[in-house]
Amino acid sequence: MEEYFNVKKRKIRAIVFDFDETLYASPNTRKLYIQYIKNTVMTLGGHDESTTLRLMEELGFTENNKASPSFRASCEYFGITKQQWDGYRIDNFFEIDYENAQTVSLATLKQLKRTYPLFIASNEVKENVQIKALKLNIDLSVFDEIYAPQKKEINNYMDKKNMYLSVAKKLNIDIKCLLVVGDRYKVDAQPMLELGGNAIIIKRPDEIDTLETILSLD
């Protein structure tokens, strides 16, 4: 777990969670994700396999580099427009090993909910988040709102910074009082920290069980 706080932890007023690889973790996820990106680049970019693998290596889309940037932020490097990517991922979303996945504890989320409004901010299409959550038995009703691009509004993309700002505006709180919990620094934490907010990077969803204790330490 990595912590990045710009304020005293007791000043946190709301928590925003990433979805993929934060509220759940699945075996071989990175391997499956890299294969998914490879297929996407070859399909949309028209590259052969060797060129695709070279470009992915240059940007850090490898099995060993979990901190690679978001694909949407990098897709034009592969000769793919953001519009092409958005259209493709609606019906070709990244599937996981649902049967063996570890998921966040509902009891933990409900306990956190007693003190903090809870939100989800995801780059995944909202309808796909809902499909995954159903398969993973993750109860989304505990969250005040899910910020994610919807199929019908896929071209009106809201990036993570604007998602975080929307949460702060909805609650009428300073962004400095907002905490994001995610699995990737560049994608989840960095946008929040640039706004002056706070972030925690986790490796497994069971680390969320310690969140309430962490936030009460100072």
Secondary structure, DSSP 4 states (H G I P E B T S, - for coil): -EEE-SS-GGG--EEEE--TTTTEE-TTHHHHHHHHHHHHHHHHH---HHHHHHHHHHHT-STT-TTPPPHHHHGGGGT--HHHHHHHHHHS------TT-EE--HHHHHHHHTTS-EEEE-SS-HHHHHHHHHHHT--GGGSSEEE---GGGTTS---HHHHHHHHHHHHT--GGGEEEEES-IIIIIHHHHHTT-EEEE-SSGGGGGGHHHHHT--
